[in-house]
Amino acid sequence: MDYDAVIVGGGHNGLVAAAYLARAGRSVLVLERRAEIGGAAVSFRAFPGVDVRLSRYSYLVSLLPKRIMTELGLGVQLRRRRMSSYTPVGDTGLLVDTGDGERTSASFRAVTGSTKDYAAWQRFYASAARVAKATFDSLTEPLPTRAELRERIGDDEAWGTFFERPVGETLRELFDDDVVRGVVLTDGLIGTCASADDEELRQNRCLLYHLIGNGTGDWDVPVGGMGAVTDALADVARRAGAQLVTGAEVLGVTPDGEVRYRAGDAERVVVGGRVLANVSPRTLSRLLGEEPVEEPEGAQLKVNMVLRRLPRLRDAGVDPRDAFGGTFHVNESFAQLETAYREAAAGRIPAVPPCEIYCHSLTDPSILGPAERAAGVQTLTLFGLHMPARLFEADNDGARAEALRATLASLNSVLAEPIEGCLLLDGGGEPCVEAKTPLDLEVELGLPRGHIFHRDLSWPYGEGAAAGTWGVETGFERVLLCGAGAVRGGGVSG
């Protein structure tokens, strides 16, 4: 059977494409290997007997343009988090309260001994805001050249900070305090195992995408969890006439648009006027019968927890609801991040794994069942940095257990009580905690070696023949990338 478009993979990017194409009157078939639509953006009851719908993989929204949400009529509510972050430092901590500048300034003074770094913080994020406003709308336009984007930003100092110099140099110049430097650096290391001084600027590219979302850089909580986003996209696509098929594993793609897939025990063949690959470039190369051109590597440990209550803090001056309401940084000073990177690069699980946490249920209790909500249950989503796939390849199960033990010990080192004592027990009496390594994400989601961006993030511009294209083109006219591996792809972006 022929379709105007056959979309390989039912993650959020493919669903955005399906919704737009079907609403434009095109015939669309989406083929999803798993039993559910949504890819990494799903909500899931991970623990038996516990009515909590966790955002199991991806968990916040920033890069999804409001333009897409408006044009598709997505009825998804995104809630802003008032607290940006909290970082424990001994018996005190650095609290960034976006609604109270005086409180934030006082917190900087308590941790650093002055307001110098807070003033530098304000200058840095004002510069980031200028870059964000100038850059974000270009993501839904043809690729500008490097020179065109630089002119659009119109700030040579900001251009140098984000596009030319390793961010480590900037942070050492701007900030005196090592903790403050680290809090800024973490956004450059999400899913990216790199030094702050990496000459390839992978950390700069990662930082850029974490700061430009919708022109503000805000990371918002989707009410109902990430599954609410992909459920809404799937609903729009279906109502417009797209066919969404689950349990359909694509086996091969040809340059002329033929797609071979397996559903149940039967193999089928369809032809698309265009084939949209909502899979990694490496997977697309395999489906086309080509040799993969690169071997990307994911670098994170994802831990989901359900708690009876939030843990007590060593800092008695901060309510745990404030501390966990934003991003809770654990052992993420600049020096600690660099040490963990060196250990991981040497093939060792970091002795004190840096990680960051947030509590979805504080902002959106709708993910909790009635009994859980009444009992004061809370969720914690932990993202561990510098955990590359290579650390898990010899023994994934053993290394996962070791990494989880080290990560929980790292968390406990900044709390007033062990997190294990706060965990809810599931219906079988087991603690509600699960960990996902890069290799787990490869098996479950098809992410190449667990790389959450499919490959290293790209600069949001094109040079030479790429300028003026959309960054989705392949070597074949009828085959396009529509996943995270496209130029300007990565994150929940559509």
C-alpha positions as semicolon CSV with decimal commas, in nm:
position;residue;x (nm);y (nm);z (nm)
1;M;0,000;0,000;0,000
2;D;0,122;0,351;-0,076
3;Y;0,120;0,651;0,161
4;D;0,230;1,008;0,120
5;A;0,449;0,958;0,428
6;V;0,562;0,655;0,625
7;I;0,706;0,754;0,963
8;V;0,947;0,510;1,125
9;G;0,907;0,545;1,502
10;G;0,627;0,683;1,714
11;G;0,817;0,916;1,945
12;H;0,710;1,275;1,995
13;N;0,900;1,407;1,691
14;G;0,735;1,156;1,461
15;L;0,396;1,237;1,609
16;V;0,446;1,608;1,543
17;A;0,524;1,526;1,180
18;A;0,226;1,290;1,156
19;A;-0,011;1,549;1,299
20;Y;0,101;1,827;1,064
21;L;0,100;1,605;0,756
22;A;-0,238;1,446;0,828
23;R;-0,395;1,786;0,895
24;A;-0,258;1,898;0,558
25;G;-0,449;1,616;0,391
26;R;-0,161;1,373;0,342
27;S;-0,196;0,999;0,398
28;V;0,029;0,903;0,689
29;L;0,135;0,572;0,844
30;V;0,333;0,566;1,171
31;L;0,513;0,239;1,256
32;E;0,618;0,199;1,621
33;R;0,822;-0,099;1,741
34;R;0,701;-0,085;2,100
35;A;0,355;-0,166;2,230
36;E;0,285;0,199;2,306
37;I;0,318;0,526;2,123
38;G;0,538;0,801;2,268
39;G;0,901;0,687;2,258
40;A;1,093;0,842;2,547
41;A;0,808;1,082;2,632
42;V;0,574;0,847;2,818
43;S;0,414;0,817;3,161
44;F;0,433;0,479;3,328
45;R;0,327;0,302;3,649
46;A;0,671;0,160;3,721
47;F;0,604;-0,010;4,055
48;P;0,339;-0,280;4,120
49;G;0,059;-0,172;4,348
50;V;0,163;0,194;4,335
51;D;-0,067;0,434;4,149
52;V;0,194;0,686;4,038
53;R;0,244;0,774;3,669
54;L;0,614;0,855;3,640
55;S;0,768;1,032;3,341
56;R;0,995;0,734;3,307
57;Y;1,250;0,867;3,060
58;S;1,227;1,233;2,950
59;Y;1,064;1,446;3,215
60;L;1,051;1,823;3,147
61;V;0,956;2,046;2,853
62;S;1,153;2,345;2,724
63;L;1,238;2,310;2,356
64;L;0,888;2,228;2,227
65;P;0,787;2,553;2,052
66;K;0,467;2,716;2,169
67;R;0,401;2,770;1,799
68;I;0,367;2,393;1,752
69;M;0,144;2,357;2,055
70;T;-0,081;2,639;1,930
71;E;-0,097;2,531;1,567
72;L;-0,180;2,171;1,658
73;G;-0,419;2,273;1,935
74;L;-0,248;2,062;2,200
75;G;-0,444;2,083;2,521
76;V;-0,137;2,024;2,737
77;Q;-0,084;2,241;3,042
78;L;0,275;2,333;3,126
79;R;0,349;2,466;3,474
80;R;0,638;2,694;3,555
81;R;0,856;2,601;3,851
82;R;0,916;2,897;4,079
83;M;1,231;2,745;4,224
84;S;1,508;2,723;3,972
85;S;1,754;2,523;4,180
86;Y;1,891;2,433;4,521
87;T;2,246;2,315;4,585
88;P;2,339;2,182;4,931
89;V;2,670;2,318;5,060
90;G;2,753;2,174;5,402
91;D;2,483;2,282;5,645
92;T;2,357;2,557;5,417
93;G;2,276;2,573;5,047
94;L;2,243;2,787;4,736
95;L;1,876;2,854;4,657
96;V;1,779;3,024;4,331
97;D;1,424;3,152;4,371
98;T;1,308;3,308;4,043
99;G;1,025;3,484;4,225
100;D;1,239;3,649;4,492
101;G;1,566;3,816;4,394
102;E;1,641;3,927;4,750
103;R;1,612;3,571;4,878
104;T;1,843;3,449;4,602
105;S;2,094;3,726;4,669
106;A;2,097;3,641;5,040
107;S;2,155;3,275;4,957
108;F;2,452;3,361;4,734
109;R;2,592;3,578;5,014
110;A;2,556;3,294;5,268
111;V;2,734;3,043;5,044
112;T;2,999;3,260;4,876
113;G;3,056;3,532;5,135
114;S;2,954;3,819;4,907
115;T;2,712;3,915;4,629
116;K;2,987;3,932;4,362
117;D;2,898;3,596;4,212
118;Y;2,529;3,679;4,217
119;A;2,595;3,989;4,011
120;A;2,803;3,778;3,770
121;W;2,520;3,521;3,765
122;Q;2,273;3,789;3,661
123;R;2,506;3,911;3,384
124;F;2,562;3,558;3,253
125;Y;2,194;3,470;3,234
126;A;2,106;3,811;3,086
127;S;2,354;3,728;2,810
128;A;2,198;3,382;2,773
129;A;1,854;3,542;2,745
130;R;1,971;3,761;2,455
131;V;2,105;3,453;2,276
132;A;1,784;3,262;2,347
133;K;1,554;3,531;2,211
134;A;1,758;3,561;1,892
135;T;1,812;3,189;1,838
136;F;1,500;2,999;1,931
137;D;1,267;3,114;1,654
138;S;1,532;3,019;1,399
139;L;1,482;2,654;1,497
140;T;1,153;2,647;1,302
141;E;1,304;2,820;0,999
142;P;1,558;2,704;0,736
143;L;1,912;2,683;0,873
144;P;2,088;3,021;0,886
145;T;2,459;3,038;0,818
146;R;2,696;3,089;1,110
147;A;2,745;3,451;1,006
148;E;2,370;3,508;0,977
149;L;2,304;3,366;1,324
150;R;2,586;3,572;1,472
151;E;2,441;3,887;1,316
152;R;2,095;3,793;1,442
153;I;2,228;3,761;1,798
154;G;2,417;4,090;1,762
155;D;2,631;4,046;2,072
156;D;2,995;3,957;2,012
157;E;3,067;3,886;2,379
158;A;2,772;3,647;2,407
159;W;2,869;3,483;2,078
160;G;3,217;3,418;2,210
161;T;3,083;3,279;2,538
162;F;2,846;3,026;2,386
163;F;2,981;2,956;2,037
164;E;3,360;2,997;2,041
165;R;3,529;2,951;2,381
166;P;3,509;2,641;2,601
167;V;3,257;2,730;2,869
168;G;3,504;2,627;3,140
169;E;3,717;2,932;3,058
170;T;3,417;3,163;3,089
171;L;3,304;3,016;3,421
172;R;3,647;3,046;3,580
173;E;3,667;3,410;3,472
174;L;3,314;3,507;3,576
175;F;3,270;3,329;3,908
176;D;3,490;3,293;4,214
177;D;3,290;3,019;4,383
178;D;3,337;2,661;4,264
179;V;2,979;2,560;4,350
180;V;2,834;2,847;4,148
181;R;3,053;2,752;3,853
182;G;2,928;2,395;3,877
183;V;2,560;2,486;3,890
184;V;2,598;2,670;3,560
185;L;2,811;2,395;3,403
186;T;2,563;2,114;3,470
187;D;2,336;2,227;3,185
188;G;2,626;2,161;2,950
189;L;2,668;1,802;3,067
190;I;2,318;1,654;3,046
191;G;2,370;1,340;2,840
192;T;2,712;1,476;2,737
193;C;3,029;1,327;2,883
194;A;3,278;1,607;2,830
195;S;3,519;1,828;3,017
196;A;3,427;2,191;3,073
197;D;3,734;2,268;2,859
198;D;3,656;2,029;2,573
199;E;3,798;2,189;2,257
200;E;3,520;2,035;2,043
201;L;3,272;2,246;2,246
202;R;3,027;1,961;2,296
203;Q;2,954;2,105;2,641
204;N;2,884;2,447;2,487
205;R;2,635;2,300;2,240
206;C;2,457;2,113;2,518
207;L;2,452;2,426;2,734
208;L;2,310;2,631;2,447
209;Y;2,010;2,403;2,394
210;H;1,941;2,396;2,767
211;L;1,923;2,777;2,780
212;I;1,725;2,877;2,469
213;G;1,391;2,696;2,502
214;N;1,104;2,916;2,377
215;G;1,332;3,217;2,405
216;T;1,342;3,198;2,785
217;G;1,522;2,876;2,874
218;D;1,248;2,779;3,121
219;W;1,200;2,408;3,188
220;D;0,833;2,342;3,257
221;V;0,640;2,055;3,412
222;P;0,378;1,890;3,186
223;V;0,061;1,831;3,386
224;G;-0,012;1,459;3,373
225;G;0,350;1,376;3,297
226;M;0,532;1,345;2,967
227;G;0,274;1,094;2,848
228;A;0,021;1,377;2,838
229;V;0,230;1,545;2,566
230;T;0,254;1,243;2,338
231;D;-0,106;1,136;2,409
232;A;-0,220;1,478;2,289
233;L;-0,001;1,459;1,979
234;A;-0,123;1,109;1,897
235;D;-0,485;1,221;1,941
236;V;-0,439;1,513;1,700
237;A;-0,271;1,287;1,442
238;R;-0,540;1,018;1,465
239;R;-0,827;1,267;1,442
240;A;-0,666;1,409;1,129
241;G;-0,656;1,062;0,972
242;A;-0,306;0,932;1,043
243;Q;-0,273;0,558;1,107
244;L;-0,064;0,476;1,414
245;V;0,044;0,113;1,437
246;T;0,221;-0,028;1,743
247;G;0,408;-0,357;1,765
248;A;0,541;-0,287;1,415
249;E;0,918;-0,331;1,388
250;V;1,069;-0,179;1,076
251;L;1,322;-0,417;0,920
252;G;1,441;-0,221;0,619
253;V;1,405;0,097;0,417
254;T;1,502;0,159;0,054
255;P;1,595;0,492;-0,103
256;D;1,285;0,478;-0,323
257;G;1,054;0,474;-0,020
258;E;0,987;0,105;0,037
259;V;0,949;0,014;0,404
260;R;0,950;-0,347;0,520
261;Y;0,820;-0,420;0,869
262;R;0,708;-0,704;1,095
263;A;0,378;-0,698;1,282
264;G;0,314;-1,010;1,485
265;D;0,427;-1,307;1,278
266;A;0,372;-1,137;0,944
267;E;0,605;-0,923;0,735
268;R;0,455;-0,642;0,529
269;V;0,579;-0,387;0,279
270;V;0,448;-0,033;0,228
271;V;0,576;0,253;0,014
272;G;0,597;0,616;0,117
273;G;0,628;0,918;-0,105
274;R;0,854;1,024;0,180
275;V;0,999;0,812;0,458
276;L;1,047;1,009;0,779
277;A;1,298;0,841;1,008
278;N;1,207;0,913;1,369
279;V;1,503;0,697;1,473
280;S;1,871;0,766;1,523
281;P;2,096;0,823;1,221
282;R;2,279;0,504;1,316
283;T;1,954;0,306;1,307
284;L;1,857;0,462;0,976
285;S;2,193;0,360;0,827
286;R;2,128;0,003;0,937
287;L;1,776;0,005;0,790
288;L;1,916;0,134;0,460
289;G;2,180;-0,141;0,457
290;E;2,464;0,106;0,502
291;E;2,758;0,097;0,739
292;P;2,697;0,327;1,038
293;V;2,920;0,631;1,009
294;E;2,954;0,697;1,382
295;E;2,920;0,524;1,716
296;P;2,760;0,771;1,961
297;E;2,759;0,704;2,333
298;G;2,505;0,797;2,598
299;A;2,637;0,913;2,934
300;Q;2,376;0,913;3,208
301;L;2,210;0,711;3,482
302;K;1,836;0,773;3,514
303;V;1,683;0,685;3,852
304;N;1,311;0,702;3,933
305;M;1,191;0,694;4,294
306;V;0,863;0,717;4,482
307;L;0,891;0,841;4,841
308;R;0,671;0,820;5,149
309;R;0,783;1,177;5,213
310;L;1,061;1,412;5,114
311;P;1,389;1,366;5,304
312;R;1,508;1,610;5,568
313;L;1,784;1,853;5,471
314;R;2,097;1,949;5,662
315;D;1,999;2,309;5,587
316;A;1,723;2,383;5,841
317;G;1,655;2,720;5,679
318;V;1,508;2,574;5,359
319;D;1,182;2,384;5,324
320;P;1,241;2,055;5,138
321;R;0,945;2,148;4,917
322;D;1,143;2,450;4,797
323;A;1,467;2,254;4,765
324;F;1,315;1,974;4,557
325;G;1,067;2,195;4,370
326;G;1,336;2,303;4,126
327;T;1,657;2,126;4,028
328;F;1,833;1,981;4,333
329;H;2,207;1,965;4,259
330;V;2,408;1,691;4,428
331;N;2,790;1,710;4,437
332;E;2,798;1,919;4,121
333;S;3,063;2,177;4,197
334;F;3,295;2,258;3,906
335;A;3,579;2,053;4,057
336;Q;3,351;1,758;4,138
337;L;3,217;1,754;3,782
338;E;3,568;1,760;3,635
339;T;3,683;1,483;3,871
340;A;3,386;1,265;3,778
341;Y;3,456;1,324;3,409
342;R;3,819;1,217;3,445
343;E;3,717;0,904;3,636
344;A;3,457;0,811;3,373
345;A;3,702;0,880;3,089
346;A;3,943;0,642;3,262
347;G;3,677;0,370;3,264
348;R;3,561;0,396;3,624
349;I;3,223;0,472;3,777
350;P;3,277;0,806;3,954
351;A;3,347;0,763;4,325
352;V;3,109;1,049;4,410
353;P;2,866;1,062;4,117
354;P;2,730;1,409;4,044
355;C;2,357;1,411;3,986
356;E;2,050;1,631;3,987
357;I;1,695;1,572;4,099
358;Y;1,352;1,723;4,079
359;C;1,014;1,635;4,227
360;H;0,739;1,632;3,962
361;S;0,461;1,570;4,212
362;L;0,525;1,896;4,400
363;T;0,431;2,096;4,089
364;D;0,182;1,845;3,947
365;P;0,017;1,612;4,200
366;S;-0,219;1,484;3,929
367;I;0,028;1,203;3,855
368;L;-0,049;1,056;4,200
369;G;-0,344;0,827;4,263
370;P;-0,598;0,942;4,528
371;A;-0,456;0,720;4,803
372;E;-0,098;0,820;4,727
373;R;-0,186;1,188;4,722
374;A;-0,370;1,162;5,054
375;A;-0,069;0,984;5,208
376;G;0,173;1,261;5,106
377;V;0,365;1,047;4,857
378;Q;0,618;1,229;4,636
379;T;0,823;1,136;4,329
380;L;1,190;1,199;4,263
381;T;1,353;1,193;3,920
382;L;1,732;1,169;3,936
383;F;1,965;1,226;3,641
384;G;2,321;1,109;3,697
385;L;2,602;1,271;3,499
386;H;2,921;1,120;3,356
387;M;2,792;0,763;3,334
388;P;2,896;0,669;2,977
389;A;2,781;0,347;2,814
390;R;3,133;0,202;2,816
391;L;3,116;0,167;3,195
392;F;2,829;-0,081;3,163
393;E;2,930;-0,289;2,862
394;A;3,117;-0,568;3,042
395;D;2,843;-0,633;3,300
396;N;2,537;-0,409;3,271
397;D;2,354;-0,558;3,570
398;G;2,654;-0,547;3,800
399;A;2,761;-0,199;3,692
400;R;2,403;-0,071;3,723
401;A;2,389;-0,191;4,085
402;E;2,728;-0,036;4,159
403;A;2,635;0,294;3,994
404;L;2,304;0,308;4,182
405;R;2,476;0,239;4,518
406;A;2,733;0,510;4,453
407;T;2,469;0,757;4,337
408;L;2,245;0,704;4,639
409;A;2,550;0,738;4,866
410;S;2,632;1,066;4,689
411;L;2,277;1,188;4,751
412;N;2,286;1,077;5,114
413;S;2,605;1,276;5,171
414;V;2,409;1,602;5,131
415;L;2,094;1,499;5,323
416;A;2,017;1,485;5,694
417;E;1,894;1,125;5,660
418;P;1,940;0,836;5,415
419;I;1,706;0,847;5,117
420;E;1,649;0,472;5,151
421;G;1,445;0,533;5,467
422;C;1,207;0,761;5,275
423;L;1,132;0,522;4,988
424;L;0,779;0,391;4,952
425;L;0,742;0,011;4,936
426;D;0,556;-0,135;4,639
427;G;0,287;-0,403;4,649
428;G;0,552;-0,672;4,690
429;G;0,733;-0,496;4,974
430;E;1,021;-0,376;4,756
431;P;1,153;-0,017;4,763
432;C;1,021;0,202;4,481
433;V;1,348;0,275;4,302
434;E;1,460;0,185;3,951
435;A;1,774;0,273;3,756
436;K;1,825;0,289;3,380
437;T;2,173;0,275;3,227
438;P;2,256;0,382;2,871
439;L;2,245;0,017;2,767
440;D;1,897;-0,021;2,921
441;L;1,781;0,279;2,716
442;E;1,925;0,123;2,402
443;V;1,725;-0,196;2,455
444;E;1,404;-0,024;2,565
445;L;1,397;0,280;2,335
446;G;1,642;0,206;2,056
447;L;1,870;0,494;2,162
448;P;2,219;0,423;2,023
449;R;2,422;0,316;2,326
450;G;2,167;0,510;2,527
451;H;2,244;0,848;2,368
452;I;1,946;1,067;2,458
453;F;2,020;1,303;2,166
454;H;2,095;1,016;1,921
455;R;2,436;1,177;1,857
456;D;2,630;1,483;1,970
457;L;2,415;1,795;1,953
458;S;2,475;2,021;1,653
459;W;2,512;2,396;1,624
460;P;2,183;2,558;1,512
461;Y;2,324;2,677;1,181
462;G;2,443;2,532;0,851
463;E;2,743;2,602;0,635
464;G;2,803;2,545;0,266
465;A;2,535;2,331;0,102
466;A;2,356;2,286;0,437
467;A;2,273;2,657;0,469
468;G;1,910;2,719;0,385
469;T;1,812;2,355;0,426
470;W;1,608;2,222;0,717
471;G;1,874;1,999;0,867
472;V;1,664;1,686;0,809
473;E;1,797;1,586;0,468
474;T;1,980;1,259;0,402
475;G;2,162;1,134;0,094
476;F;1,827;1,024;-0,051
477;E;1,557;1,266;-0,162
478;R;1,268;1,054;-0,034
479;V;1,423;0,977;0,307
480;L;1,430;1,245;0,578
481;L;1,534;1,251;0,943
482;C;1,260;1,364;1,182
483;G;1,418;1,259;1,510
484;A;1,663;1,393;1,765
485;G;1,957;1,322;1,534
486;A;1,852;1,585;1,282
487;V;2,045;1,914;1,286
488;R;1,890;2,116;1,574
489;G;1,730;1,796;1,702
490;G;1,756;1,665;2,056
491;G;1,531;1,713;2,357
492;V;1,151;1,720;2,347
493;S;1,147;1,965;2,059
494;G;0,909;1,848;1,786
